[in-house]
Amino acid sequence: MLLGGAAALVAPAATTYAAPGLAGKALAATYNGVTTGSGGRWHSCVTDLMSANPVPVVDHDADFVIEGASVQKLAVGVALLGAVDEGRLSLHDTVELNADILAPGSGIYHRQTVYGDRLTLSNVLVAMLQVSDNTAVRLIGSKLPGTEINSILAAKGFEKTRVEPLPGNPHRFWLGVTTPREINTLLCKLVTGTLLTPASTQTMLRILTWPSVGYVDGVRRSMSSLERARIATKYGANEDKRHEAGVLFDANGAPQLVYAYFADQAPDPDNYGATNPIVQAHAVLGRAMLDEYTYLSPLSALIDPQAINRNIAAGAAR
């Protein structure tokens, strides 16, 4: 059963799920095994959303304050859409992509050879969440300073999740810190429709649930294309940090599980690819989440890759 009412993704009323405790215990056992074997220092929070009240599945040092790396872009996206909900910004607003605003690292904008594009905030949001574009963060900052992002996050109840404004330039900020519990809570509130308006909820989830472009080295790695369509995920890595957070949906588009896997002191820290031991552990956990929870879905043999987006749209229209 889904919490949050008509603003959220809604599972059919007739759906009856098996007790989530067995799946949760199996997943927790897998977590204990792979995190011990992978090395690094883990801090994680996993929540089962299939019963009347959210059920903790993994609660492992979940209040540890840590650099969010690119997972923090979830919070920046929520702040941007929060400003849209308040009428301060519109996704139709445009920013100019100039060479002097480029940021290195992940993304696509810095790979262009000519600049001067006028981009909507909608375009920038997709780039930030789908391909983790660092320049997109700067473009959002040109419209929404870091201090305002932090104010929006505080108003939404997040105490530790903050960006770090740069001295002397209110429109530039480091991505800052968070905790696994707060990112888990952010995603729980998002999918239950209690964080943003229905339209903004739809906007964010339709980006995060598109698997054809987004990150697939971690949780989504050992999945078919249809299975990947049931996962919304955001990855983040910097120096010795390897994080991944997201949502597992059932075949009806209703959220089953929210996960926030954070790790620091990762082995092989210069390896940002799929063979890093922490990222390999993410892949094992992704397969375990899907396998343990798929049998609880009444339509597991009929997974429709568009079901999630249809249910998002239906929730937004209510």
Buried (B, 14 or more C-beta within 10 A) or exposed (E): BBBBEEBBBBBEEEBEBEEBEEBBEBBBEBBEEBBEEBBBBBBBBBBBBBEEEBBBBBBBBBEBBBBBBBBBBBBBBBBBBBBBBEEBBEBEBBBEBEEEBBBEEBBBBBEEEEBEEEBBBBBBBBBBBBBBBBBBBBBBBEBBBBEBBBBBBEEBEBEBBBBBBEEEEEBBBBBBBBBBBBBBBBBBBBBBBBBBBBBBBBBBBBBBBBBEEBBBBBBBBBBEEEBBBBBBBBBBBBEBBBBBBBBBBBBBBBBBBBBBBBBBEBBBBEBBEEEBBBBBBBBBBBBBBBBBBBEBBBEBEEBBBEBBBEBBBBBBEE
